[in-house]
Amino acid sequence: MKTFGCVAHVKKVGPGITKLSDRSTKMVFLGYESGTKGYRVFDPVNNQLHVSRDVVFEEQEKWNWDTPRSSGQAETESFIIDLQPTVAEPTMQPAAVFEEGEDSQQD
């Protein structure tokens, strides 16, 4: 059993799908189609109902209904990770200045 309302990626089929084109569309899972082995999914961007067997589910992700329909983006948690290493910059210290008299005292 799949989670009702989760994001489902439905595979596009038919002419016009090339090797490098997007092959899936984000939709919302509504349930199971009776009489077939397909899933019933809703496309909120185009306001259409589809039945498909080629579906990949993201059960932890839910559709964000607050965004405009044209964006069609799902709601996810995002984290910002700073990959910059925190290394202290080397400081330049002046070289030690020896007077002529100091070298002779160490003998």
FIKE-34990 format. One record per residue: residue in three letters; x, y, z negated of N, C-alpha, C in turn. Coordinates in nm, 4 decimals, decimal comma. Layout:
[node "ALA" [X Y Z] [X Y Z] [X Y Z]]
...
//
This chain:
[node "MET" [0,0835 -0,1173 0,0000] [0,0000 0,0000 0,0000] [0,0887 0,1245 0,0000]]
[node "LYS" [0,0575 0,2185 0,0847] [0,1325 0,3435 0,0961] [0,0618 0,4536 0,0180]]
[node "THR" [0,1363 0,5572 -0,0175] [0,0831 0,6688 -0,0946] [-0,0014 0,7594 -0,0053]]
[node "PHE" [-0,1257 0,7824 -0,0470] [-0,2161 0,8681 0,0289] [-0,1630 1,0109 0,0308]]
[node "GLY" [-0,1604 1,0738 0,1481] [-0,1188 1,2129 0,1609] [0,0301 1,2333 0,1769]]
[node "CYS" [0,1073 1,1247 0,1843] [0,2516 1,1431 0,1994] [0,2850 1,1779 0,3445]]
[node "VAL" [0,4067 1,2245 0,3661] [0,4529 1,2601 0,5004] [0,4832 1,1319 0,5776]]
[node "ALA" [0,4354 1,1265 0,6999] [0,4598 1,0121 0,7873] [0,5194 1,0629 0,9187]]
[node "HIS" [0,6248 0,9984 0,9629] [0,6881 1,0325 1,0902] [0,6365 0,9342 1,1947]]
[node "VAL" [0,5587 0,9853 1,2886] [0,4953 0,9020 1,3905] [0,5770 0,9090 1,5181]]
[node "LYS" [0,6083 0,7923 1,5737] [0,6894 0,7847 1,6948] [0,6091 0,8325 1,8153]]
[node "LYS" [0,6741 0,9192 1,8953] [0,6119 0,9654 2,0199] [0,6377 0,8613 2,1287]]
[node "VAL" [0,5366 0,8350 2,2074] [0,5497 0,7426 2,3199] [0,4920 0,8078 2,4443]]
[node "GLY" [0,5307 0,7554 2,5586] [0,4739 0,8058 2,6830] [0,5753 0,8775 2,7681]]
[node "PRO" [0,5290 0,9306 2,8808] [0,6196 1,0001 2,9711] [0,6688 1,1319 2,9105]]
[node "GLY" [0,7831 1,1745 2,9551] [0,8375 1,3002 2,9076] [0,9311 1,2853 2,7884]]
[node "ILE" [0,9400 1,1653 2,7333] [1,0324 1,1417 2,6221] [1,1657 1,0985 2,6836]]
[node "THR" [1,2653 1,1848 2,6677] [1,3965 1,1548 2,7236] [1,4887 1,1017 2,6145]]
[node "LYS" [1,6086 1,0735 2,6541] [1,7068 1,0153 2,5646] [1,7407 1,1061 2,4460]]
[node "LEU" [1,7426 1,2361 2,4687] [1,7831 1,3297 2,3650] [1,6680 1,4100 2,3037]]
[node "SER" [1,5459 1,3797 2,3401] [1,4328 1,4558 2,2855] [1,3935 1,4021 2,1478]]
[node "ASP" [1,3202 1,4842 2,0715] [1,2694 1,4397 1,9416] [1,1732 1,3249 1,9642]]
[node "ARG" [1,1853 1,2217 1,8840] [1,1022 1,1033 1,9054] [0,9982 1,0812 1,7974]]
[node "SER" [0,9841 1,1760 1,7058] [0,8812 1,1600 1,6032] [0,8189 1,2947 1,5700]]
[node "THR" [0,6997 1,2859 1,5118] [0,6259 1,4043 1,4695] [0,5856 1,3855 1,3241]]
[node "LYS" [0,6021 1,4906 1,2428] [0,5600 1,4828 1,1029] [0,4094 1,4962 1,0955]]
[node "MET" [0,3479 1,4023 1,0237] [0,2037 1,4027 1,0031] [0,1746 1,3618 0,8599]]
[node "VAL" [0,0465 1,3556 0,8258] [0,0023 1,3202 0,6904] [-0,0684 1,1856 0,6961]]
[node "PHE" [-0,0293 1,0948 0,6063] [-0,0898 0,9621 0,6013] [-0,2270 0,9698 0,5345]]
[node "LEU" [-0,3292 0,9164 0,6031] [-0,4656 0,9181 0,5487] [-0,5161 0,7806 0,5078]]
[node "GLY" [-0,4641 0,6757 0,5688] [-0,5125 0,5423 0,5339] [-0,4857 0,4442 0,6459]]
[node "TYR" [-0,5626 0,3362 0,6429] [-0,5463 0,2275 0,7390] [-0,6657 0,2248 0,8331]]
[node "GLU" [-0,6395 0,2002 0,9585] [-0,7463 0,1925 1,0580] [-0,8093 0,0534 1,0524]]
[node "SER" [-0,9411 0,0481 1,0420] [-1,0086 -0,0816 1,0360] [-1,0122 -0,1454 1,1751]]
[node "GLY" [-0,9949 -0,2755 1,1780] [-1,0000 -0,3476 1,3044] [-0,8680 -0,3508 1,3791]]
[node "THR" [-0,7681 -0,2824 1,3321] [-0,6362 -0,2833 1,3952] [-0,5285 -0,2943 1,2871]]
[node "LYS" [-0,4049 -0,3067 1,3317] [-0,2932 -0,3087 1,2378] [-0,2243 -0,1730 1,2332]]
[node "GLY" [-0,2999 -0,0672 1,2590] [-0,2420 0,0665 1,2663] [-0,2703 0,1503 1,1433]]
[node "TYR" [-0,1966 0,2583 1,1339] [-0,2134 0,3559 1,0267] [-0,2886 0,4762 1,0807]]
[node "ARG" [-0,3729 0,5340 0,9976] [-0,4463 0,6551 1,0344] [-0,3699 0,7749 0,9781]]
[node "VAL" [-0,3259 0,8639 1,0686] [-0,2481 0,9811 1,0289] [-0,3111 1,1060 1,0889]]
[node "PHE" [-0,2909 1,2185 1,0192] [-0,3477 1,3450 1,0622] [-0,2357 1,4413 1,0957]]
[node "ASP" [-0,2480 1,5075 1,2098] [-0,1526 1,6091 1,2525] [-0,2117 1,7456 1,2204]]
[node "PRO" [-0,1680 1,8106 1,1095] [-0,2275 1,9392 1,0723] [-0,1880 2,0536 1,1646]]
[node "VAL" [-0,0786 2,0396 1,2370] [-0,0362 2,1460 1,3282] [-0,1329 2,1553 1,4457]]
[node "ASN" [-0,1682 2,0398 1,5044] [-0,2597 2,0373 1,6193] [-0,4028 2,0037 1,5806]]
[node "ASN" [-0,4278 1,9773 1,4503] [-0,5601 1,9444 1,4002] [-0,6183 1,8219 1,4708]]
[node "GLN" [-0,5382 1,7134 1,4773] [-0,5807 1,5910 1,5453] [-0,5581 1,4694 1,4564]]
[node "LEU" [-0,6409 1,3679 1,4751] [-0,6284 1,2413 1,4053] [-0,5664 1,1396 1,5003]]
[node "HIS" [-0,4666 1,0642 1,4528] [-0,3988 0,9644 1,5356] [-0,4012 0,8300 1,4649]]
[node "VAL" [-0,3923 0,7237 1,5433] [-0,3759 0,5887 1,4913] [-0,2507 0,5333 1,5564]]
[node "SER" [-0,1564 0,4863 1,4738] [-0,0305 0,4376 1,5272] [0,0248 0,3268 1,4387]]
[node "ARG" [0,1009 0,2371 1,5009] [0,1712 0,1331 1,4260] [0,3163 0,1712 1,4020]]
[node "ASP" [0,3689 0,2637 1,4838] [0,5085 0,3052 1,4739] [0,5190 0,4265 1,3828]]
[node "VAL" [0,5259 0,4000 1,2524] [0,5263 0,5068 1,1524] [0,6338 0,4772 1,0484]]
[node "VAL" [0,7072 0,5813 1,0108] [0,8026 0,5727 0,8999] [0,7521 0,6669 0,7914]]
[node "PHE" [0,7414 0,6163 0,6690] [0,6818 0,6924 0,5595] [0,7885 0,7505 0,4678]]
[node "GLU" [0,7617 0,8710 0,4191] [0,8390 0,9333 0,3125] [0,7433 0,9529 0,1968]]
[node "GLU" [0,7321 0,8520 0,1133] [0,6304 0,8533 0,0079] [0,6609 0,9527 -0,1037]]
[node "GLN" [0,7855 0,9957 -0,1189] [0,8192 1,0934 -0,2225] [0,7910 1,2354 -0,1760]]
[node "GLU" [0,7686 1,2545 -0,0475] [0,7489 1,3874 0,0090] [0,6010 1,4091 0,0387]]
[node "LYS" [0,5514 1,5277 0,0032] [0,4114 1,5586 0,0326] [0,4049 1,6769 0,1284]]
[node "TRP" [0,2986 1,6866 0,2004] [0,2803 1,7946 0,2975] [0,2497 1,9236 0,2235]]
[node "ASN" [0,3131 2,0322 0,2628] [0,2891 2,1626 0,2007] [0,1754 2,2312 0,2764]]
[node "TRP" [0,0591 2,2347 0,2167] [-0,0594 2,2914 0,2814] [-0,0632 2,4430 0,2723]]
[node "ASP" [0,0265 2,5037 0,1946] [0,0271 2,6491 0,1788] [0,0960 2,7209 0,2942]]
[node "THR" [0,1815 2,6532 0,3705] [0,2501 2,7176 0,4822] [0,1556 2,7274 0,6016]]
[node "PRO" [0,1810 2,8192 0,6912] [0,0974 2,8285 0,8109] [0,1057 2,7000 0,8932]]
[node "ARG" [0,0018 2,6720 0,9655] [-0,0036 2,5479 1,0437] [0,1042 2,5411 1,1503]]
[node "SER" [0,1490 2,6552 1,2000] [0,2463 2,6537 1,3087] [0,3819 2,6027 1,2638]]
[node "SER" [0,4146 2,6162 1,1341] [0,5475 2,5727 1,0906] [0,5555 2,4212 1,0800]]
[node "GLY" [0,4529 2,3565 1,0267] [0,4509 2,2119 1,0197] [0,5617 2,1524 0,9354]]
[node "GLN" [0,6057 2,2235 0,8341] [0,7143 2,1722 0,7530] [0,6608 2,1124 0,6250]]
[node "ALA" [0,7281 2,0101 0,5793] [0,6896 1,9438 0,4565] [0,7613 2,0079 0,3385]]
[node "GLU" [0,7036 1,9879 0,2207] [0,7612 2,0447 0,1003] [0,8645 1,9470 0,0438]]
[node "THR" [0,9848 1,9957 0,0254] [1,0900 1,9135 -0,0319] [1,1631 1,9942 -0,1380]]
[node "GLU" [1,2298 1,9241 -0,2257] [1,3141 1,9910 -0,3227] [1,4472 2,0166 -0,2561]]
[node "SER" [1,5033 2,1334 -0,2787] [1,6332 2,1628 -0,2205] [1,7299 2,2024 -0,3305]]
[node "PHE" [1,8520 2,1648 -0,3104] [1,9572 2,1944 -0,4042] [2,0690 2,2648 -0,3306]]
[node "ILE" [2,1310 2,3605 -0,3978] [2,2450 2,4304 -0,3403] [2,3695 2,3778 -0,4098]]
[node "ILE" [2,4588 2,3251 -0,3300] [2,5820 2,2693 -0,3836] [2,6972 2,3539 -0,3329]]
[node "ASP" [2,7769 2,4044 -0,4243] [2,8923 2,4859 -0,3879] [3,0110 2,3923 -0,3679]]
[node "LEU" [3,0559 2,3804 -0,2452] [3,1664 2,2910 -0,2140] [3,3007 2,3614 -0,2171]]
[node "GLN" [3,3021 2,4877 -0,2533] [3,4276 2,5613 -0,2611] [3,5005 2,5202 -0,3886]]
[node "PRO" [3,6260 2,4756 -0,3779] [3,6991 2,4387 -0,4994] [3,7328 2,5640 -0,5797]]
[node "THR" [3,7288 2,5504 -0,7091] [3,7616 2,6631 -0,7954] [3,9051 2,6464 -0,8427]]
[node "VAL" [3,9974 2,6926 -0,7623] [4,1393 2,6837 -0,7932] [4,1885 2,8240 -0,8233]]
[node "ALA" [4,2622 2,8366 -0,9315] [4,3151 2,9672 -0,9674] [4,4223 3,0068 -0,8665]]
[node "GLU" [4,4177 3,1301 -0,8248] [4,5172 3,1778 -0,7295] [4,6510 3,1940 -0,7995]]
[node "PRO" [4,7592 3,1557 -0,7338] [4,8905 3,1710 -0,7977] [4,9238 3,3184 -0,8128]]
[node "THR" [4,9844 3,3493 -0,9230] [5,0236 3,4875 -0,9474] [5,1725 3,5022 -0,9215]]
[node "MET" [5,2085 3,6140 -0,8696] [5,3492 3,6417 -0,8408] [5,4109 3,7091 -0,9620]]
[node "GLN" [5,5120 3,6468 -1,0169] [5,5824 3,7055 -1,1294] [5,7196 3,7512 -1,0819]]
[node "PRO" [5,7652 3,8618 -1,1317] [5,8971 3,9097 -1,0880] [6,0062 3,8136 -1,1329]]
[node "ALA" [6,1046 3,7973 -1,0481] [6,2167 3,7096 -1,0808] [6,2960 3,7688 -1,1964]]
[node "ALA" [6,3562 3,6820 -1,2761] [6,4348 3,7287 -1,3900] [6,5615 3,7975 -1,3400]]
[node "VAL" [6,5876 3,9095 -1,3962] [6,7063 3,9861 -1,3580] [6,8128 3,9637 -1,4644]]
[node "PHE" [6,9251 3,9110 -1,4221] [7,0345 3,8859 -1,5151] [7,1360 3,9973 -1,5034]]
[node "GLU" [7,1815 4,0426 -1,6161] [7,2891 4,1392 -1,6151] [7,4212 4,0620 -1,6143]]
[node "GLU" [7,5218 4,1245 -1,5709] [7,6521 4,0587 -1,5592] [7,7011 4,0072 -1,6933]]
[node "GLY" [7,6670 4,0707 -1,7971] [7,7152 4,0311 -1,9274] [7,6494 3,9062 -1,9815]]
[node "GLU" [7,5219 3,8733 -1,9384] [7,4499 3,7578 -1,9912] [7,5096 3,6275 -1,9420]]
[node "ASP" [7,5576 3,6202 -1,8175] [7,6133 3,4974 -1,7641] [7,7408 3,4566 -1,8370]]
[node "SER" [7,8171 3,5535 -1,8781] [7,9443 3,5229 -1,9422] [7,9251 3,4775 -2,0861]]
[node "GLN" [7,8118 3,5078 -2,1480] [7,7907 3,4700 -2,2861] [7,7593 3,3203 -2,2993]]
[node "GLN" [7,7082 3,2565 -2,1927] [7,6704 3,1163 -2,1995] [7,7915 3,0230 -2,1940]]
[node "ASP" [7,9142 3,0706 -2,1593] [8,0340 2,9856 -2,1499] [8,0770 2,9343 -2,2803]]
//
